[in-house]
Amino acid sequence: MSERRVLLIVGGGVAAYKALELVRLLRKAGVGVRPILTRAGAKFVTPLSLSALAEDKVYSELFSLTDEAEMGHIELSRSADLVVVVPATADLIAKAAHGLAGDLASTTLLATDKPVLMAPAMNVRMWLHPATRRNIETLKADGVGFVGPDEGAMACGEFGPGRLAEPPVIFAAVMAALKGPAPRPLAGKHALVTAGPTFEPIDPVRGITNRSSGRQGYAIAEALARLGARVTLVSGPVALATPPGVDRVDVETARDMLAACQAALPADVGVFVAAVADWRIDEVFGAKLKKDKHGPPTLVFVENPDILATLSATGPKRPRLVIGFAAETNDVEMHARAKLARKGCDWIIANDVTEPGVMGGEENAVLLISKDKTERWDRAAKDAVAHDLAQRIAESLS
Ligand code: C5P
């Protein structure tokens, strides 16, 4: 690792002091650190501290004659194996997402051809603001990696997501990124994933749907693609960006979802995460229903096809591994095991949706149920659950 080099951009936020600890950890591990300190960053840490710990010159100005003479800013952006931004402020994130290049840090981010890892830190409302959400999705789609933020008490006196990840966690992410691209055990494999809710129309303007956010399914599609799989993601209506490297097919109804899944076959693995409506309206009203003297309308339901059961049925096109999901509110294992048998799939990933923050939230606590065993996984972020599941899929298909 000794000749590995990190270009570290230190942005302007209270958490900038933690960047100093990161530099110390990296130097101890023999990683070279070349610091760029933004003007705002210099309000929080001094160039002298950064330079002393990094044992290198600190770069700050885009139009500095001496800096340009020593190392032009374009060269600077290429001089490392990895560009790391700590703390990645809302401003730096927005600039990078939009390709702005008004100072040395943003110019470097635009000019680099090296992988970029950002550790965001900002006030909770700035983090949750739709503009920041959009910018993060854009950067993820561009291939930028993220570590954190954590949730907790903040310097501004508020509580929530937006705290910089702790230096040892950022250090681990940097070391992992320096190891280069992860192995791709699913290269050459095709994965079919369903995600999100379905929407079953009542009339041209109304319909029946559910609260599925699609997050877990999208995270699984992303994790499978990261392991090298070709991924077809058949998605109900959700407000999520398509993960990098994933082919997305948008559908509304359960029947469209089934047709899209069948069209995507053959696949090596099918992961059916979508919250599919069990019933649809028998005859969709052709015109908008009106209030009238006859009182409220009567809706007649018919059963939707079960996509998971249909694709689990033996046949030449059955994926080698079929995985269903079960959202349960009680006796999770018993119901999930019964579902495994009824649907004919190979694994069921069961979760207790009465747990706070699971439905529509960022975390999940699941059981993996196969014919002969039950595993209980620790509660973790949906991304982490997705990563672990993708690894297990890779092992099973290898
Ligand atoms: O029967 P239940 O809806 O609880 O089963 C959940 C599992 O079945 C999920 O994997 C879901 O994606 C799948 N499913 C399906 N088609 C349906 C209903 C559920 O694929 N019509």
Residues whose N, C-alpha, C, O or C-beta is under 5 A from the ligand:
A	BS01	C5P	F272 V273 A274 A275 V276 A277 N304 P305 D306 I307 L308 I323 G324 F325 A326
